[in-house]
Amino acid sequence: MSKGLRKGLTSYGDAGFSLFLRTAFIKAMGFSDDALERPIIGITDTFSDYNPCHGNVPDLIESVKRGVMLAGGLPMVFPTISIGESFAHPTSMFLRNLMAMDTEEMLRAQPMDAAVVIGGCDKTLPAQVMAAASLDLPTIVVQTGPMVVGHHKGEVLGACTDCRRLWGQHRAGAIDAEEIKTISGRLAPSVGTCMVMGTASTMACIVEALGLALPNSAAAPATHADRRRIAEMSGKRAAEMAVSGTPTPAALITEASVRNAMVVLQAIGGSTNGLIHLTAMAGRAGVTVNMDEFDKLGREIPVLLNLKPSGQHYMEHFHHAGGLPALMRELKPFLDLNAPSVSGGTLGDAIEAAETVPNQNVIFSFASPLKLEGAMAVLHGNLAPDGAVIKHAAASPALLTHTGRAVVFNSVEDMTNRIDLPDLDVTADDILVLRNAGPKGAPGMPEAGYLPIPLKLARQGVKDMVRISDARMSGTAFGTIVLHLSPEAAVGGPLAVVQTGDRITLDVAARRLELLVDDAELQRRLAIWKTQPPHREMAKRGYAKLYEQSVLQANEGCDFDFLRRDGGAKPDA
């Protein structure tokens, strides 16, 4: 197999000329013949002024390059798409597959023997892993790391769990405009990803659990020296992988490692988004995430990590408590310890090397967990034939069994226009229902599942209600919120025909979500729905059209139907 500059030559009909031309032009950058004969390690540059989660990428690139050169390799940096959650319209999820395609094609098009992908903001890490798995190029992930905590009036703050809590207080009139402006400058005090167990932190843990990133890489803060040392070690390891050609993503993303990741996802109180992304990443490697098995693990694996929104602490505290290897030590009976790691060892090796930190209260023991069950439950019923998800670790226990009257919003826009109307017919016992906010319906499956408490109820002190949608929500959010209803309303899922006034039952213990309408009436409504025009005009061109035509449902990872691996067959590289 060709290596270095000889790999993937541009087609001019003369391979010798292709190599000559490539060498001549790259020498314009000042490279010597010695440098150009070394193994090439491609490094993704995902820095963007729009993406503060990636604000430390330039520093990490320099550290990775140092590690590559210390190991005798040639680092080559190249740009890819960068997605910043709060700056991506219509949603960052809409762009995840585009970033995966961009990254895959740049890894494929340019000569490199191994790659280091640098990402943090929650859709970037799965996009990069999806790309690497599709190409099966030796790849190591470097997470950008969480930001450090903020402070306000003696209280420790963390984006974005506390931003949602404090904004809710502002909506209710408890915090005035001047104070909320001050708070906005204190919630995110440094570059890096959200420092709670949101989706970015969840994905950082999942890629480490899968063996795609070095041990102890998930939790080190973005601004700490540890993060730069992780980047340097990753560069060194990538140079070694460039020579050996192993391990590739196909050797790392297996049924065993995916199950390990599911165990970790439940134990860390992870984001519901993490399940969608894990499904998409595994699908690129030909591995299916079994939702029933994931739910079963949730009954066996308790939440052990005392981080917001399920607990009290933040990612930097997790790092100082020993990080993911220390947490996985509590989960050893449930893990495949022989699963390989990009480090060259196994998951068991990482756990054996884990630090023991006395008197910490961040990582709970399996014998005395933070919560008796895992982060998430998978629900079924006539409202979600292909499943729905609830993060019950961050829900109100009193609402986990609840029957209420549906108050339906037909779209995100409809919700925005009506949720705060003083004459909205709603009580605290009702169930807020949002539809047409799924993968195709919105499009892009926005994080709109965290429906705000109607203003008139918020001012009465109501802090949580049962909320149901085909949307997603941020992993930083707290509440009794049912998400990812599949099939979504826009493709004719039963959610499309729920009417205000219908009764809905949520029973998390029984894993049920039921619309209390008899089947004949439900089928009658669905038959009428099929005769109606789409709820919005569909895209006619560009990526939006490709997305709407090709995106899969939430239970299939929202990947494009033409990009998933067929039965694990190795793609052309």
N, C-alpha and C positions, 0 to 999 in steps of 0.2 A: 504494500500500500504506500502511496506517495506521502511524503512528509514535508513540513516546512513550506517554503516558497513553491515547491513542485506540486503542491496539493491543489486540486481544483483549478487547473490552468484555464485562462480565458481562451475561448475557441477562435483561433485564426486559421485553422487548417494546417498548422505547423507547430508542433509542441515545442520544438527547440526555440523557435522565434518567440513563442508565447512566454517562455521562461526568460529569455534574453530581454524582452520588452519589460516584463514585470520587474526584473532586477534593475534594469537601467532607470526606470522611473522611481522605484523606491529608494534608489541611491540619491535621488534629489533631496531626500529627507536627511541625508548625512549619515546613513548607515554604512558600516564597514562590511567587507566580505565575511569577516569573523562573525559579526552579529547575525548576518543573513543566513549563515549555515546552522544556526542554533534552532532548537524546537521553538515554535511560535505559540504563544498563549494569547488569545484574544481576550480583551477586557471591555465589558460594556460600560459606556459612559451614559448614565441616565440622569445626569445633573440637569436641572431646569430652574430658572428663576420662579417658575410657577409652582414648584414642588419643594416646600421646606422640609418634607420628610427625607429628601435626598440632598439636603444642604451640605452634608459632609462628604458627598461622593468624591469631589476633587481630592480631599485628603486620603480617602480610602484607595483611590486609584494609585496615588503615589506609594502608599504602603504595599499594595498588591504588586506593583511594578518592582519595588525593592525586593520583595520575596521571590519573584520570578527570576530576577537577575542574580540573586544570591545562589539560586539553584541552577544557574547556567542557561536559563531560557531567555527568549526575546519577547518582551511584552509589547503588544500592539493594541492600542486603545481605539475604539470606534463607537460612534453614537448610535443610540436607538431611541425610540419613542420613550417619553417619560410621562407617567400619569399621576397627577396630584389630585387626591380625592375631592377636595372642596373647590377645585378649579376646573373640573372636567364636566362639560355639558354634552349630552343631558345627564350622563352619569359616568363614573369611572368604569363601571361594569360593562357599559356599552363599548368601551375601548379596549377592554382586556384582551379580547381575541385578536384585535388589530395589532396590539403590542406583541402578542405571541407570534403572529405571522411575520411581523417585521423582524423580531429577534431571530426567529428560525431562519429566515432567508438571509440575514446578514451573517449568521453563523455558517450557513451553507455556502454563501457566495465568496467569502474571503478565506484565504489560506490560514488555517490555525490547527494545531494538533490537540489543543485543549482550550477550554474557555473558563473565565471567571465572570459570572453575572452578578451585578451589584444592584440590589433593589431593597425597597422597604415599604413604601406606601402600598396598601394591602392588595391592590390588583396587580402590582408589578411583579411580585415574587411568583404568584402562580403563572402569570404570563411567561416569565422566563423559564420556569420549570417545564411548562407545556412545550415550549420551543425546544429545549434541550432534549426532552424525552422523545419528541418527534424525530429529531435528527440523530439522537443517540451518540452524540459527541461527548467525550469525557469533559464533565463540567462540574464546577464547584460553585456554590452559592455563598455570597457574602451579604448578610443583612446589614442595612444601614444602622439599625439599632434604635432603641427608644430615646426620646428626649428625657431630660431630667425634670423633676417635679417643680411645680410653681407654688407660690404662697400668697395668701390674701387674708389679712386680719387674723393672723395666727393659725390659719387653716392650710393644710397641705392640699394642693389642687392638682388635678390631672386631666389633660385633654384625652378623650372628650366626654367621659362619664360626668365629670363635674361641670363641664360646659352645658350639658343638657339639663342637669339638675338646677344649675343657677339660672339658666335661661327660663326654665319653668317657673322659678321664683319671680323672675322679672315679669313674665307674662301674667302672673297672678297678682302683681303689684307690690310684692314684698321687697324687691330691689329696684331702685330708681334708675333712670337713664344714665346718670353720671357714674354711678357705681358699676353698672354693667359695662360701661366703656372702660373703666379702670380694670375690671376683671379681664376684659378681652386682651389686655397687654400682659397678663400674668398667667394665663392658662397654659400657654405654650412658650416656656421661657428659653428654649434652645431649639436648634434644628434636631431632626429625628422624628420617628413615628410616635403615635400616641403611646403614653407610658402606662396605660391600663391594659387589661386583657381584651383589647379590641381586635379587629380583624388583622391588622398589621402584626401585632404581637403573636396572635394565634398562628399566622402563617410563618413567622420566624421560628416558632416552636415546631410546627409541622415539618418544615424542611429539615430541621435538625433531627427530628425523630425519624424521618425517612432515610437519614444518612447522607443527605445531599449537601450538608454544611458541616463544618467542624464542630466537635463537641464543645459545649459552653459558648456557642456563638449567638444564641437566640436573644439573650437578655442584657448583654453588656451595653451600657448607654452609648448613644451616638457620639457624645463629646469626650468620652473617657479614653485614656491611653490603651486600655484593654481592647477597645474596638479596632484601633489601628494595628495592634499586635495580631489580632485575629485575621485582619486583612493581609498582613505580611505573611503569616503562616499559610493562609489560603493560596497566596501567590506561589509560595515555595512548593506547596503540595500540587498545585496545578502543573508546575513545570515537571514534577516527577511523573504525573499522570500523562503528560504529553509524550514522554519517552516510553512508558510502559503500555500506553493505550487503554489502561484500565484504572478504576472501574468506570463503566459507562452508565448512564441513567437506567438502561434496561436491567442492569445487574443490581441496581439499588431500589428501583420502584417495582416491588414484587408484591404478591399477595400477603406475604409475611410482614413486610415493612409497612404496607398500607394498613394492615390491622394494628400494627404498633402505633401508627399515627392516629388511628381512631381511638385507641386506648388513651393516648396523650390528650387528644382533643376533648374527651370527656373529663379527664382528670384536672385539666387546667382551667375549666370553666370557659372554654373557648367560644369564639364567635360562631353564630350560625352560618355566616359566610364561609367559614373554614370548611364546612361540609361540602358546599358547592364547589369550592376550589379544589379540595382533595379529590372529589369525583372527577373533575376535569383533568387534573394532572395524572391521576391513575389511568383514566381513559386513554390518554395519549400513549401510555405504556401497555395498553391492552389488559388492564386490570379493572375489574368491576367492583365498585363500592356497594356492598350489600346493606341496604338501609335497615333491614330487620336485624342483621347482626350488629349494626351500629346501635340500634335501640337496645338490644339485649346487653351490649357492653355498658350502656348507660345505667342499667339496673344493677350491674355488678361493680362498676368502677365509680367510686365516690369522687366528688370534687376535693382535691387536696391543696389547691393553690389559693392562698388568701389574698387575692388581688381584686381590685374593682373591675367590673361592676358586681361580681359575686361576693367579694370580700372587702378588705380594707386597704391593702398595700398597692405598690406600684412596681414596675418592671425592674428598676434599679435595685429595689430591695430583694427581688427574686434573684438577681445576679449575685448579690452579696451573700445570699443564703445557699449558694451552691449551684444555682441555675438548673437547667433541664435535667442534666445527669443525676443531680441529687433528688429531684422529684421522681425520676424514673426508677430510682433505687427502691422506692416504696411500691412500685408496680411490677417488680421483677417476675412474680408468678404469672403475670398476664402477658408478658412480652416475649417475643422471639429474640433471645439474646445473641443468636448467631447471625442476625441480619447484618450484612456488611455496611461499612461506613466509608464515605469518601476519604476519611482520614487514613485508610489502609487497615484499620482494625475492625472491630465489631461493636454493635451496640453494647454488648456485655462488657467490653473493654472500657468503654466510656463511663459506664456505671461504676465499675470497679475503681476507676480513678476519681470519682466524684468527691468533692470536698464535703466534710462533715462540719457543720457550723453549729456550735452549741447555743442554746437559749434563743434561737430564732423562732419566730411565729408566723413565718411566711409559707413554708412548706409543711403541711400537716402530715401526720402519719396515717397509714392505711387503717390502722386500728382505731384511730380517733380523728376522722376526717372533718373537713369544714362542712360538707353537706353529704348526706347519706347516699345520694344518687349522683350520676354524672351531670354534665352541663346541659345536655339536650335530650329531648324525647322526640320520637317520630310518631306522628298521629295518622290515623286512617279513619275513614268514614265517608258518608255520601257527599260531603263537601270537598273531600280531597281523595279521590279514588287512587291517585298515585302518590299520596302522602303529603304531609305538611310537617313543619318543624317548630318546636317551641324551646326556647332556652329557659327551662324552668328553674335553673340555678339562679337566675336573675329576675324571678317573677315573685309576685305576692302569693304566699302559700294559701291564703284564704280564697283566692280566685282560681286556683288550679282545678277546682270542680265548681262549675258555674253554668247556669242556664239563664239566658237573658234575651231581650228583644233586640233584633238587628236594627241598627241605624246605618243605612247604606250610603256610601259615596261612590259615584260612578267612575271617578278618575282622581288623579292627584289634584288637578285643577279644581274639580268640584269640591274636594275636601278643603282646599285652600280658601275657596270662596265662601264656604258655609260653616266651617268648624267653629268660628268665633261669633256667629250671629247670636244676638241675645234671645231670639225667638226659636232657636234650634230645639226641636222636640227630642230631648235626650235627658236621661237620668244616669246616675252613677252605676246602676244595676244593668244598664243596657250594654250591648256589645257593638263596638264600632267596627264597621266592615268597609274595607277599601278594595276595589277591584280595578281591573285594567291597568295594573301597575307591575305586571310581570315582565318576563324577558321580551316578548313581542308587544305586549299591550302598551307599555309606556312610551317608547321602547327603552330597553336597557335596565329594567328591573331596579328602579331607584331604591335608596334606603328610606323609603316613605312608610315602611311598615310601622315605624315608631310614630303612629298618629298622635298628635298633641292632644292632651286632655282639653275638651271644649272649654273655652274661656270662662263661661259662666259656672262650670263645675270646678275649674281650677281655683277660682276666687272663693269657692265654698270649702276649699281645702282638699278636694279630691286629688290624689296623687297617682292613682293607677286604675285602669279599667281593662277588661278583656278587649283586645284588638286583634282583628283577623284580616289578612290580605294575601295577595299573590306577589307582594313586594318582598324586598329584603329589609333588614335594619342594620345599623351599625353595631358591631360587637361591643361597643362602649355603652350601649343603651341598657336601661333597666326597665322592666315592666312585664306584664302578663300578655305576651304578644305572640300570636300564631302567624307563621310566615311560610312563604314558598308553596302555597297551595297549588298542587299540580293535579290535572292540567290547569293552567291559568285561565282566567275569564276570557281573554282575547281569542283563545282557540276553542272555546266552547266548554270549558270546565264548568261544573255546577255553580261555582261562585258567580258566574255571569247572570244567573237568574234569581239570586237571593233578593228578596224585597224587604223594604223597611217594614217592620212589624212582625216578620217571621221570627220564630223562636229557634235559638241555636244552643246546643249543649256542648260544653267543653269538659272532658273528663280525662285529665292527664294521667292519672293512675291507671285507667283502663285504656289509655292511648287512643281515645275516641274523639272525633269531631263530627257532629251530626247536625244537619239542618232538619228540624222537626216538621218536615213536609212529606206526605206519603209519596211513594215512588211514581205513581201515576201522574200526580200533579207536577212533580219534578220533570218527568219526561215531556209532559205537555208544554211546560215553560221552555224547555230546551228546544223543542220542535219549532216553537214560535221564534226563539232567538236566532235560529239558523236562517230564517227568512229576512232578518233585519240586516241593514248595511253595517259595515265595520264602524266601531265607535269613533274612529278617527281616520284621516286620510293616510294611506300607506306611502312610504318613500318610493320615489320613481327613479332614483339614480344613486350612484356612488356607494360608499361603504354602508350607508344606512339601508339601502335596498338589499345588499348582500347579507347584512345582519338579520334583517327581518325575514328573509327567505330561508336562512340557514340555521338560526340559533335553536338549540335544543331547550327542553324544559329544565326547571331547577333540579329535579331529581336525576337528571342526566348531566349536570354540571354546567349547563348553559354554554357548552362549547358549540362550535359549528359542526353540523352533521358530517361534513366531508373531511374533517380533520382528525376525528377519533381513529385510533388504531384498530384495525380489523383483526380481532382474534390474536393480537400480539405479533402479527407479521412485521418483520423489520423493514422500515422504509428505506428508500434509496437515499444514499448519503454521498 
